[in-house]
Amino acid sequence: MLTPKQNLLEALKFDKGKPECLCNSFTMLRGIPGDPCFKLIRGNRIRGTNSYDQWGTLILFPEDAPAAVPLVTAENQVIKDITEWQKYVKVPDLIGKCSDGWEAAIEAEKAIDHDKYLTMVVMGTGIFEQLHMLMTFEDTLMNMLLEPEAMQELIDVICEYRLTYMKLIVDHLHPDLIISHDDWGSRTSLFFSVDTWRELFKEPYRKLYDYLHSENVIVMHHGDSYMEPLVEDMAEIGVDIWQGVLNTNNIEAISEKVGDRMLLMGGVDSVIDRADATEEEIRTETRRALDAYGHLKGFWPGMTYGGPGTIYPHVEKIIIDEIDRYNLERFGVAIS
């Protein structure tokens, strides 16, 4: 029987691969904790506190919230005028502040069972997300239309920052896979036109993902949003796995278009991630996704969040178990 790692690697060979069953959530991946870049950029996110990140964005993390969130208003936004963005933006000094201090992360990477699991690093706050953490969401979208040249300059700077971040991760840890976050839509629509995305974001992301491929790193792009109109472009620029595929996308149609080039991870609706969700409800939703999409090219079932786990731990355990049951019934083997 294949290990979880081997099963995913076979799935990534697409038509030439021979996975023994569907991949199951994040069970074949193990994160590498403690890298200095993550600590610098997101280490201020401490439950029960309000703080400013390295870019100057206000971050709120209430005691009862599942995660930290930025609060960007017209009054506190970092960029007051996009045409003078250089006056406001101070890019975090990753080289100066993150070149040392990798020992704990390196030891954590060595402790992972590399025969059974793929190693991964999560890189949150993608290019578009960084834009709307530096200015209000409304200003971000309006500036794309009214000041595209200034926005492109800023996007290119953020891209270079992300590239430096990736190089530090690869040089010190060389993970098998990087989860690169950037949501480009709501549950039901893109935030901008396809043409705008192609004009502003496509080539920067191609540059980032070309680099990762040059280092033999698997590209998992997280976007738990409606991104169906972009799937051909995503496959073209090197996204190996689209993680976070909501069922508001036409997963069957997407599979027909790109399922032989890009894995589609998700399909299970996060509506079941509640304290009061019953086992029957969780299994029913998971089985719905498996019955609807399990036969499709490139489908990989799981929750749509941008990393392992659910808000309520019992939910993930039941999802994984139901996928195991499906795999046993259909393929005679469960790998998790």
HUKANOR-V739114 format. One record per residue. N is the residue number from 1. RES is the residue in one letter. D_LAST is the distance of its C-alpha to the last C-alpha in Angstrom with 1 decimal. Layout:
BEGIN
n	res	d_last
N	RES	D_LAST
N	RES	D_LAST
END
This chain:
BEGIN
n	res	d_last
1	M	11.5
2	L	10.2
3	T	8.2
4	P	5.9
5	K	9.4
6	Q	11.3
7	N	9.7
8	L	10.8
9	L	14.0
10	E	14.7
11	A	14.4
12	L	16.8
13	K	19.3
14	F	19.7
15	D	22.1
16	K	22.1
17	G	18.4
18	K	16.5
19	P	12.9
20	E	11.7
21	C	10.2
22	L	9.8
23	C	7.8
24	N	6.1
25	S	8.4
26	F	8.7
27	T	5.4
28	M	6.8
29	L	10.1
30	R	12.4
31	G	15.8
32	I	19.0
33	P	21.2
34	G	25.0
35	D	26.4
36	P	30.1
37	C	29.9
38	F	27.5
39	K	29.7
40	L	32.8
41	I	31.8
42	R	29.8
43	G	30.7
44	N	33.4
45	R	31.0
46	I	31.5
47	R	31.2
48	G	34.6
49	T	36.4
50	N	37.9
51	S	38.3
52	Y	38.9
53	D	36.5
54	Q	37.7
55	W	38.9
56	G	40.9
57	T	38.8
58	L	38.9
59	I	35.5
60	L	35.3
61	F	32.7
62	P	34.0
63	E	32.8
64	D	31.4
65	A	29.7
66	P	25.9
67	A	26.7
68	A	29.8
69	V	31.8
70	P	34.7
71	L	38.1
72	V	40.3
73	T	43.7
74	A	46.9
75	E	48.3
76	N	45.6
77	Q	44.0
78	V	44.1
79	I	45.7
80	K	48.9
81	D	50.0
82	I	47.7
83	T	50.7
84	E	51.0
85	W	47.3
86	Q	48.1
87	K	50.2
88	Y	47.4
89	V	44.1
90	K	43.4
91	V	40.3
92	P	38.4
93	D	39.3
94	L	35.9
95	I	37.7
96	G	40.1
97	K	37.8
98	C	34.4
99	S	35.5
100	D	35.3
101	G	33.0
102	W	29.8
103	E	29.6
104	A	27.1
105	A	24.7
106	I	25.2
107	E	24.5
108	A	21.3
109	E	20.2
110	K	21.1
111	A	19.2
112	I	15.8
113	D	14.1
114	H	14.9
115	D	13.7
116	K	10.0
117	Y	10.2
118	L	12.7
119	T	15.3
120	M	16.6
121	V	19.7
122	V	20.5
123	M	24.0
124	G	25.3
125	T	28.7
126	G	29.2
127	I	32.6
128	F	33.5
129	E	32.1
130	Q	34.2
131	L	37.2
132	H	37.1
133	M	36.6
134	L	39.9
135	M	41.8
136	T	41.6
137	F	39.4
138	E	42.6
139	D	44.2
140	T	41.2
141	L	41.4
142	M	45.2
143	N	45.4
144	M	43.3
145	L	46.1
146	L	49.1
147	E	48.4
148	P	46.0
149	E	47.4
150	A	47.0
151	M	43.5
152	Q	42.6
153	E	44.1
154	L	41.9
155	I	38.8
156	D	39.5
157	V	39.9
158	I	36.6
159	C	35.0
160	E	36.6
161	Y	35.4
162	R	31.8
163	L	32.3
164	T	33.6
165	Y	30.6
166	M	28.3
167	K	30.5
168	L	30.5
169	I	26.7
170	V	26.5
171	D	29.5
172	H	28.2
173	L	24.4
174	H	23.6
175	P	20.1
176	D	18.0
177	L	17.8
178	I	20.1
179	I	19.6
180	S	23.2
181	H	24.2
182	D	27.1
183	D	27.6
184	W	30.4
185	G	30.9
186	S	30.8
187	R	28.8
188	T	31.4
189	S	33.3
190	L	33.5
191	F	35.5
192	F	37.8
193	S	38.8
194	V	37.0
195	D	40.1
196	T	40.0
197	W	36.4
198	R	37.3
199	E	40.4
200	L	39.0
201	F	35.3
202	K	34.4
203	E	36.0
204	P	34.9
205	Y	31.3
206	R	31.9
207	K	33.3
208	L	30.3
209	Y	27.7
210	D	30.0
211	Y	30.1
212	L	26.3
213	H	26.2
214	S	29.1
215	E	27.1
216	N	24.0
217	V	22.0
218	I	19.6
219	V	21.0
220	M	19.0
221	H	21.7
222	H	21.1
223	G	23.5
224	D	22.8
225	S	26.1
226	Y	28.0
227	M	28.2
228	E	28.5
229	P	32.0
230	L	30.6
231	V	27.7
232	E	29.9
233	D	31.1
234	M	27.6
235	A	26.5
236	E	29.9
237	I	29.7
238	G	26.4
239	V	23.6
240	D	20.6
241	I	18.3
242	W	19.9
243	Q	17.7
244	G	18.9
245	V	20.3
246	L	22.2
247	N	23.1
248	T	26.7
249	N	26.3
250	N	26.8
251	I	23.4
252	E	24.6
253	A	27.6
254	I	25.6
255	S	23.3
256	E	26.6
257	K	28.0
258	V	25.3
259	G	22.1
260	D	23.1
261	R	23.4
262	M	21.1
263	L	17.6
264	L	17.8
265	M	15.1
266	G	15.9
267	G	17.8
268	V	17.0
269	D	20.2
270	S	20.4
271	V	23.3
272	I	20.9
273	D	20.3
274	R	23.3
275	A	24.2
276	D	25.6
277	A	22.9
278	T	22.4
279	E	19.2
280	E	20.9
281	E	21.5
282	I	18.0
283	R	16.7
284	T	19.7
285	E	19.2
286	T	15.5
287	R	16.6
288	R	19.7
289	A	17.8
290	L	15.7
291	D	19.0
292	A	21.0
293	Y	18.9
294	G	16.2
295	H	18.9
296	L	20.0
297	K	20.0
298	G	17.7
299	F	15.9
300	W	12.6
301	P	12.1
302	G	12.0
303	M	14.7
304	T	17.5
305	Y	18.2
306	G	18.7
307	G	16.1
308	P	13.2
309	G	14.1
310	T	16.5
311	I	20.1
312	Y	19.6
313	P	16.5
314	H	16.3
315	V	15.8
316	E	12.4
317	K	11.1
318	I	12.5
319	I	11.4
320	I	7.7
321	D	8.8
322	E	11.1
323	I	9.0
324	D	7.2
325	R	11.0
326	Y	12.2
327	N	10.2
328	L	11.4
329	E	14.8
330	R	15.2
331	F	13.7
332	G	13.4
333	V	9.9
334	A	6.4
335	I	3.8
336	S	0.0
END
